[in-house]
Amino acid sequence: MYEFDEIESHLTSHSLSEEGRLFAAKLQEAMLALMSEGDVKMERLAMQMAMSKITLRRKIHGYFDVQPSRYLMHIRMRESLRLLHRYPEVSIGQIAKDCAFYDKVHFTHTFVKQFGMSPTKYLQTYIAK
């Protein structure tokens, strides 16, 4: 389980430099583009960011002090929350696909691990009131 709140807090804190904020924005934009294609592999992300895979990993770890895979999952989970709030009528399977998960089961497992409840329960608790 990665530390969603800790990463989110770090991103919104003042401890991230302006350069770090710009990198985070560019990285998120690249991730969202790849997610829409269903492929969030580090190799493609590095190409999208115009840098080597090693440089990308070093930058992510350097700016955010977290393993790159955890940070990239953070972006995917943040996007899943945004989609759940914005489009509560969309199926969980479609949200999973939109966030580049292999399938609904993998997405649900990751969601439960992170937030302590299924996406359906999250919708019922926080959105469909």
C-alpha positions as CSV (number, residue, x, y, z in Angstrom):
1,M,0.0,0.0,0.0
2,Y,1.4,3.4,-0.9
3,E,0.8,6.5,1.1
4,F,-1.9,8.3,-1.0
5,D,-2.4,11.1,1.6
6,E,1.4,11.6,2.1
7,I,2.0,11.9,-1.6
8,E,-1.0,14.2,-2.1
9,S,0.1,16.3,0.9
10,H,3.7,16.6,-0.5
11,L,2.3,17.7,-3.9
12,T,0.3,20.5,-2.4
13,S,2.9,21.5,0.1
14,H,5.2,24.4,-0.3
15,S,8.2,22.1,0.0
16,L,8.0,21.2,-3.7
17,S,10.1,23.6,-5.8
18,E,8.6,25.5,-8.8
19,E,10.6,23.2,-11.0
20,G,9.1,20.2,-9.2
21,R,5.6,21.5,-9.6
22,L,6.2,22.0,-13.4
23,F,7.6,18.5,-13.6
24,A,4.6,17.1,-11.7
25,A,2.2,18.9,-14.1
26,K,4.0,17.7,-17.2
27,L,4.2,14.1,-15.8
28,Q,0.5,14.1,-15.0
29,E,-0.4,15.3,-18.4
30,A,1.8,12.6,-20.0
31,M,0.3,10.0,-17.7
32,L,-3.3,11.0,-18.6
33,A,-2.5,10.9,-22.3
34,L,-1.1,7.3,-21.9
35,M,-4.0,6.3,-19.7
36,S,-6.4,7.3,-22.5
37,E,-4.5,4.8,-24.7
38,G,-4.5,2.1,-22.0
39,D,-0.8,2.0,-21.6
40,V,1.1,3.4,-18.7
41,K,4.4,1.6,-19.0
42,M,7.5,3.4,-17.8
43,E,9.2,3.1,-21.2
44,R,6.4,4.9,-23.0
45,L,6.1,7.5,-20.3
46,A,9.8,8.2,-20.5
47,M,9.5,8.7,-24.3
48,Q,6.5,11.0,-23.8
49,M,8.6,13.0,-21.3
50,A,11.6,13.1,-23.7
51,M,14.0,11.4,-21.3
52,S,15.5,8.1,-20.5
53,K,13.7,5.7,-18.3
54,I,16.5,6.0,-15.7
55,T,16.3,9.8,-15.7
56,L,12.6,9.7,-15.3
57,R,12.8,7.3,-12.4
58,R,15.5,9.5,-10.7
59,K,13.5,12.7,-11.2
60,I,10.3,11.2,-9.8
61,H,12.2,9.8,-6.8
62,G,14.1,13.1,-6.4
63,Y,11.1,15.4,-6.5
64,F,8.6,13.3,-4.6
65,D,10.7,11.0,-2.4
66,V,8.7,8.0,-3.4
67,Q,9.3,5.0,-5.7
68,P,8.2,5.9,-9.2
69,S,5.7,3.0,-9.4
70,R,4.0,4.3,-6.3
71,Y,3.9,7.9,-7.7
72,L,2.5,6.7,-11.0
73,M,-0.2,4.6,-9.2
74,H,-1.0,7.7,-7.2
75,I,-1.8,9.6,-10.4
76,R,-4.0,6.8,-11.6
77,M,-5.8,6.6,-8.3
78,R,-6.3,10.3,-8.2
79,E,-7.8,10.2,-11.6
80,S,-10.1,7.4,-10.7
81,L,-11.4,9.5,-7.8
82,R,-11.9,12.5,-10.1
83,L,-13.8,10.3,-12.6
84,L,-16.0,8.7,-9.9
85,H,-17.0,12.1,-8.6
86,R,-17.5,13.6,-12.0
87,Y,-19.2,10.7,-13.7
88,P,-20.9,8.6,-11.0
89,E,-23.2,7.0,-13.6
90,V,-20.2,5.5,-15.4
91,S,-19.5,1.8,-14.6
92,I,-16.6,0.8,-12.4
93,G,-15.3,-1.3,-15.3
94,Q,-15.2,1.8,-17.5
95,I,-13.4,3.8,-14.8
96,A,-10.9,1.0,-14.5
97,K,-10.3,1.0,-18.3
98,D,-10.0,4.8,-18.3
99,C,-7.3,4.6,-15.6
100,A,-5.4,1.9,-17.6
101,F,-6.1,-1.0,-15.2
102,Y,-6.1,-4.4,-16.7
103,D,-9.6,-5.1,-15.6
104,K,-12.2,-4.2,-13.0
105,V,-10.9,-6.8,-10.5
106,H,-7.4,-5.3,-10.5
107,F,-8.8,-1.8,-10.2
108,T,-11.1,-2.8,-7.3
109,H,-8.3,-4.6,-5.5
110,T,-6.0,-1.6,-5.8
111,F,-8.8,0.8,-4.7
112,V,-9.7,-1.3,-1.6
113,K,-6.0,-1.6,-0.7
114,Q,-5.7,2.2,-0.9
115,F,-8.9,3.5,0.4
116,G,-10.3,0.7,2.5
117,M,-13.5,0.2,0.5
118,S,-14.6,-0.8,-2.9
119,P,-15.3,1.8,-5.6
120,T,-18.9,0.9,-5.4
121,K,-19.0,1.5,-1.6
122,Y,-17.1,4.7,-2.1
123,L,-19.7,5.9,-4.5
124,Q,-22.5,4.9,-2.1
125,T,-20.7,6.6,0.8
126,Y,-19.4,9.8,-0.7
127,I,-21.2,10.5,-3.9
128,A,-24.6,9.0,-4.3
129,K,-26.3,10.8,-1.3
